């Protein structure tokens, strides 16, 4: 266990510096970091653009300490006050309820600055830093972390040599009151289905009734993918999903989660399940399929009478452990090809998987998690919930596979922070207690090593 | 029959003036008449805009002559050279094959200018004009003829008093070699189907699998509308479609129409039928259903993982005679409501018919058609095909119903003119022979009156 006296000194220092920390976050939020573009190139929509740099850093090199790799990102989602923000999204604004409102406050500038604050607080308090740190802060996370996989794999046995475990603070508490540790993420396979018929868009009055219409084919195909209650209908897709056990159900029972808050979050009561356990399980440990839209059809307001000639329907499947993207892609391709053949259409089908990422699940019994749980108890006086998430953070799996080390997701913000939305916020208490949490976590790691 | 000597003088005059007529069309094409906006207002996307004026005119007022109302439109589809035009779309350009290329050349400035040229040729040739004319040239045809229905109904017993028949030159020959008279158009019912679920767009990773997805519901609903071979599956829709008769089939047999040319027109061989007769019948005398697209879903390039919260699917049904829009709308609404209920979704369905227009069919035995057929024989030395069209020109039915007079569609351009497309053209011969046709048609009307 970490030395209580050391932790108290650290916590007091953080408390004393909290306004200074908010100022620092304000400076970070003021940087419109969706515009940075400095190093390297990537191709987007056919154009070659410069990639923003990933920042690698090292703090400490003591052979007797563990080395923790900390990942975060300094880029943010775009934001305009016209989108509906209550104040300039790039000017951090503190409300009377002590919410720090600004783009990136929670996703992910608060956590990134939080790590730096934790280091500085040790310096100011005159406390020895308990571990060696390596940093990896990237600037393309909101654009699919382009280039990051290659970097992590390349540096695994170079810059990242000696890393004992990884900590990522880029997700959120499940709700708004209780801290959590996150040990699982769903993967994804994203599909583009192109159906081509006429050589160009046609007038539906002049040609309708005489040609096979790609839109008709697409609606028939996609109607066979998933039921209104979310069951994926593609044969074989669910074969490798692990059956639910009684034990697993019990884990879900204890998680603090309110269906009312969930209905607030989605803005309606149109959930498939009424109960907490099924809802959480279908977010986290069962696959799902969402149809996102159609490219090439009429999508504007109004009443255009076009007969679209070539369209691309897009859907994705969220994957859970044991669902290998390659196998899933083969099943989807086979199913759609067979179903398309049944239509008797003269149009042409092209099925493509754009990208795939495996699900990730970690062991909450690893010392990396144990240390984090102890730190949460120290800072928040509660035992954390152990959660998974429905979305994908592909870099998580990349770190785990390339470094062969345990990866911990240690969120700073709350479930209602509204990352990617207007009025993104980070509660002052989450920010300040989060800085304490980061430091305490590292002290607990050092203590475990010593035990 | 019209006096051959008079027609010869008229035809010679038109031939002698043809370069002058091309210059005049050039001046007309140079006017970017999709930008005019001068009189009255209408509401578009919530903004009140001025309506361009409809031009009413009278030429001649001889009680002993018939009065023909001529309709055309001076507005055009937008065009930019960047769209792929071979030359500035607003600078009429004549190719080595004597195609006059320019926006509006065929749709509908060529015909409008053609009527004025026909009058002037009579003046220059010193020939008495055979009928009284009334003109109605509008500037909103490409935007749904906003305000025209009200104008025609209002002026039916005022400005249009005494009209004996109507002639509209705003469509095309079926093919590229043989003139035609058009006696039928399909109507249309355009539907917007809105499905609402969550209060805002959601992240498919975080929420997928736990909410009823509007896109899933929409694809299931629309998959029940029409078969890949074009059969409308909504119960009752086809009940009032007149059965095919042997006699009717024979009319189609004689029509000059090439499936090869049709495949060229659509840019593929993905026609449902291989034979001419079925293809023409399904364009003209059977209903069809086309799904146009979805508003509110992801439609851009790329791979966004959105779970759309509120979407509007759009489709339209082309109507044939006896299919009353009100009855069709009721059938569609009933069917979709019932099918949606079967889905067991908690989302909300809203079915709306945006606009409806009845099909139109005229009698090719009326003296208006007989005169036009004789004129075609005089100018082109062939008997015209009698055609229908798959699209809708709602003003046709408005004139017929409001004036209770026969309406003739007398095309000037060819089937490959590419109205609404890049490189819209009017063949010089169609333009010049068309001016002759307009004059000859009026002389034949006068001759029929005298017989």
Interface residues (C-beta under 8 A of the other chain):
Chain A: X45 X186 X188 X190 X192 X197 X198 X199 X200 X202 X203 X204 X205 X206 X207 X208 X209 X210 X211 X212 X213 X215 X216 X217 X219 X220 X222 X223 X225 X226 X227 X228 X229 X230 X262 X266 X267 X268 X269 X270 X271 X272 X273 X279 X282 X283 X286 X287 X288 X289 X290 X291 X292 X293 X294 X295 X297 X298 X299 X300 X301 X302 X303 X304 X305 X306 X307 X308 X309 X314 X316 X318 X343 X344 X345 X346 X347 X354 X355 X389 X390 X391 X392 X420 X421
Chain B: X45 X186 X188 X190 X192 X197 X198 X199 X200 X202 X203 X204 X205 X206 X207 X208 X209 X210 X211 X212 X213 X215 X216 X217 X219 X220 X222 X223 X225 X226 X227 X228 X229 X230 X262 X266 X267 X268 X269 X270 X271 X272 X273 X279 X282 X283 X286 X287 X288 X289 X290 X291 X292 X293 X294 X295 X297 X298 X299 X300 X301 X302 X303 X304 X305 X306 X307 X308 X309 X314 X316 X318 X343 X344 X345 X346 X347 X354 X355 X389 X390 X391 X392 X420 X421
